[in-house]
């Protein structure tokens, strides 16, 4: 299938009209200036009309993360995936309802439309992926999982539920200075939490974050300390959260001896306020994260923080 390179920011108005379904692609573009973006339509005049039923798709390539994010126009009409022949829920979903129904007033797609879209998604990925060996397809709507695994290979990974932060405006926080070099003295900030301060990540924090969070390498955490919000005692971090490649938040963690003090909520609010204050942030900025299905403790934590369930996604890659 023919795909066309686009100026990434030129597609944001179209993609943002389909939020929250398109949130992973929007986040990938806004958080990665180096991202390459491709679409099934050529720029600029032939961009699909928002009121048109025409099928279209956008892929964002993030070299620094070696991952792709994709969005097909049908996703704004999907809640949970359906079997292409029966219309019933697939094995990668459950009957648990999402808190976010279809975007806008799009009609529920027919099995034939879903089958056509699955073929399009596979063809577009085939056009983009061969030059990017080893890249992962991340936060892919579960409707496309089976057709993409047939193209990419790899096992079936546990699906995740997208959780979305409350869309209400966040209380502004005073901007912090950029993280200082490792030799700089500790910084005294005005934000006090019973003797703790809210801060950026700092050189050396990556050791503990990697030990406790562990999904990524120590080097990755070290490279992303500027995108971390940390509550720390004198020097050492005791709670933290980071912004990852597609603009989602991850690695939220509080040391056991500091739990039940509201620190998770504090560092999360700080991180979202920092992200929402970015001049490039989408109006009505909304944070999001992904939680593996079956991780009941994590789901309870996010819903307890006022976040709501969205669509289900998977990561697809050949191990």
N, C-alpha and C positions, 0 to 999 in steps of 0.2 A: 504493500500500500504506500502511496505517495504521502510524505509528510513534509511540512514547510517550517523552516526556522523563523522564529519571531523575536522581536525585542520583548524580553520577558514582561516589562512593566506595561506594555501595550495591551496585554491580555487581562490585566487585573480587573478592569471594570466589568468585563464579561464574566470572569470567574467569581468575582465578589458578589455578583447578582445571584449566584447559586449557593452562597453560604447558608447553613454550615456544611452542606454536603461536600463542598470543594475546599474545605479548610486546610487539608494537608498540602494541596498544591499551592494555594495562596500563601501559606506559611513558608513553604520551600522557596518560593520566588522572593518574598519580602525579606527573608532572613539570609539569603545567599546571593549577593550581587553577581557572583560568577556563574550562576546557574544558566544552563542552556535550556531553551524552551522550544518545543515543536508542537505543531497542531495539524489537524487534517484539512485545514483550509489555509489558503495563501493570504499573506498580509497585503495591504490593510483593508481594501474595499470589500473583499469577499468574506469578511468575518460574519459569522451567522447572526441573523437577526434574532433578538431575544424572544420574539413572539413566534418564531418559525419552529416547526417540528423537526427541522433538519438535524440529522445526527452529526455530532462533532466530538472531538476528543483533544485533550491537551496533555502533554508529557513534560515534566520538569526534570532535568538531569542535574544532580548536585555532585560535581566531581570530588569535593572535599570529603563527602560522606560516602562516596561510591554507591549512591542509591538513586533510584528513580521514584517520582511521585506522579500519579496519573489521575485524570478525571475524565469520565465520559458523561456526556450531557444527560444520559438516561438516569444517572445517579441521583439527580435532584427529584426524580419521581419514585425512587426506591425507598422502602423502609427496610425490611429484611429481604434476603434473596429468595427467589422462587425457583423450583425445578422447571426447566424449560419445557417439559412435556406435561407435567401434572399441575403446575402452578402452586404446589405445596412447598413448605419450607425445606431447604436443603439440610444435609447433615451438619454443615458448618454453622448453622444458626440454631436458635432455640425459639420457643414460643414466647420467651420473655419480651414484653413490649419495650419499645424504645420511647424515651421521653420526647424525642424530636421526630415528628412525622414528616411527610414529604414537604419539600421546599415549595412554597407557593401553591398554585392550584393545578399542578400538572396531573393529568389522568394517570391511573395506575397502568404501568406498561403491560402489554400482552406477552404471553410466552413467546410468540414469534418475534416481537420487538427485542426481548431479552436475548434470544438466540442470535439475532442479527448483531446486537451490540457486543456479545461475547466474541463473535468472529472478528468484529472490527478491533476490539481491544487487543486480541492476540496478534492480528496483522500489524497494528501500529507498533506494538512492542517488538515484533520481529524486525521492523524497519529501523528501530532506534537502538536496540540492544547489541547487535553483533559487534559494533565498534567499541563496546564498553564491557569487555569480559570481566566477570567477577562482580559486577554491580548487582545489588539487591533491588527487588521491587518492594517498596515499603508502603504500609498503610493502604493496601489495595482493598477496595470494597469486596466483600466475600463473594459477591455475585460473579466476579471475574476469576476466582481462584482456580477452579478446575481447568478452564480453558488456558490460563496462563501457565499452570504447572505442566500442561501438555507441551508448551513451547519452551519453557525455561528448564524444566526438570526439578528435581529435589523432592523431599518428603512434604507431607502436609503438616505445617506448623500450627500450633494452637492459635486460634483466632483471638483477637482482642476487641474489647468494646471501647469505642471513642467516648470519652467523658468531656463535657463542655462546661466551662465556667459560667456563672451568672452573667448575663449581658449588661447588667446595670453598670453605670460608670463607677470606676474604682476611685477611692480617695487618693488624690495626688500625693506623691512623696517627693521631698526635695531631692534633686539629682545628686548623685555621689560623684566624686572625682574618679578618674580612671584608676584601676588597681595600681598600686605603687610597685616598684621593683622589690626583689626579695630582700634587699638590704635596708629598705625603709623601715622606720619604727612603726609600731602599731598605731592605728588611727583611732582617735576617740570620736565616735559619732554621737549624734544627739538622740538617736533612737534607742531607748533603754528598755530592756525587758528583764526586770529583777536582776540587774547586774550583767546581763548579756547585751551585746550590740548586734544590730543587723549590718551586714557588710557584704562586699564583693568576696568572691573566692580569691585566695592569695596563694602565691607559690608555697608549696609544701602541703596545702590542703588536699591535693590529689591523692596522697598516700592513704589517708583515712577514708576519703570518699570511695576510692577504688576498693578498699578492703571491705567496706560495708555494702556498697551498691553493686559493684562487680560485674555489671552487664558489659562494660566496655573496658578497654585497656587503660592502664595507668597513664600512658602517654596521651590518650584521648582526653581524659579528665584534666590533665595538666594544660592541654591546649584550649580548654573551654572554661577556664576559671573566670574569665571576664563575663561569661554568661551564667554565672552562678550567683545565687543569693544565699548567704550563710548567716546563721546565728552563732555567735562564738562567745565563749568565755575568754578570759585573758589569753589571747593567742589562738587557741585551738577551736575548730568548728565542732558544734554539738548538734546542729540541724542544718539541712541544706536542700536546695532544689536547683536544677539547671534547665536552661533552654537548649533543646537539641536541634538537629539540622532542619527539620521541617517546621520549626516554630512551636512544636509541642513542648510541654514541660515533662521532665523525667528525673529519676534518681531522687525522689523526695524521701528523706530519711531523717529520723531523730534518734540520737543515742538513747538506749533504754533508760538510763538514769535521769534523762531530761524530759521524758514523756509526760503527758497529761498537764502540760504547762501552756498549751496553745502555740508551741513553736512551729509546728508544721503549717498551721494557718498563717502565722506571721511571715515566715520566709516565702510562702506561696503568694501572699498578698503583695509582698515587696517585689517579687520577681514579675508578677503580672503588671504591677504599676510601672515598673521600669520598662517592660515591653510595650505597654499601652501608651507610654509617654513618648515613645520613639516617633519622630516626625513621619516615618514611613508606615506606621501602624494603620491598619484599616479602621475607618470610622466605626465606632461601636465595637472596638476590639474585644475579642472573646478568646480566652485561653482554652487549650485542649490538651488531653493526654490520652494514652492508650493503656488499658489494663487487660491482662490475660484473662480470658473467660475461665471461671473456676477459682480465681483469686478473690474469695469472698471478703477477706479482711481488707484488701485494698479497695474493693468496690464500696464497702461500707465506709471506709475512710473518706473517699471522694464524695459520696453522696452526703455524708455528714458535714462536709465542707460546703454543701450547697450546689455541687456540680450535678449535672444530669446526663443520663445515658443518651448517646447518639447511635450512629451506625456501627456495624461490625466490620473489622478489617483484618487482613492477614499480611504477613511478610512471606515473600516467595523468592527462594534462591536455592541453587544446587550446592549442597555441602560437599 
